[in-house]
Amino acid sequence: MPMDAHDIESMIKAAIPDAEVTIRDLAGDGDHYAATVISESFRGKSRVQQHQIVYQSLKGQMGGVLHALALQTGVPGG
């Protein structure tokens, strides 16, 4: 069963409360999403570290229920 965009956003915000999250369904199939996550907690972290934080927030759903997530991360104003 595919993941809903709202569920993805909720999981990210639960782990990163200050995050500004934008989710787009790329294919309309509930399996391929693009997410932009902006958070002050990312400041000073590499892009890889930022992405790892987001993937950890999804609690193992990547590659399973959530097939593909194109991810962009950053800090406010950056």
N, C-alpha and C positions, 0 to 999 in steps of 0.2 A: 504494500500500500504506500503510495507516494506521500511525501511530507508536504504539509501546507506552509505557505510563505509565512503566515502568522506564527506557526509553531517554531519555525527557524528563528524568527525575530525574537520571540519570547525566550527561547533557550539562550540566545546570545545576550539579551538584556539581563537575564537572571544571573549570568556569570560576570557580565561587565555592565553594572548598573548605569554608568554615565554614558554609555555608548549611544551614538546616533546611528541607527541602523536603517538601511534602505535595501529591500529585497525585490528583485525582478525575476519573474518566471520567463526564462529565455525561450523555451520551446512549447509552452502551454501544456506540458505533460506532467507537471508536478515532480519532475526528476532532475531538471537542469535549471539551476538558479544562478543569478549574479547577486552578490551582496557587497555593499559598501558599508564599512564599519569605521566610525570615527570616534576615538576615545582619548581622553587626556592620559589614561593609564598606559597608552602606547608610547608616550614620550620617552625618548632615550633607548627604545628597543629597536632592534633591526626589523626589517620587513618580515623575515622568516619568523622571528619571535612573535610578532604581532599576529601572523597567520596561525601559528601554533596555539596561541591563546584562544582565537576564535574557534579553531577546530576542536580544542578541548571542551569548549562550551557546548558543542554539539553532541557530546557524550557518546562517541562511537557510531553516530548515525551516518557519517561520511562513508561512501562506498557500499553502504547497505541500503537503508531506506532512502537516504539522500544520495543519489547517484553522482551528481556533479555540482560543484559550487565554484563559480568564478569569483575570486575574492579580491577586493581592494580594501586596504586599511590605511589609516593615517591619524594624525592628531588634529585637533581643532585649529583652524587658521593655517594649517600646513599643507 
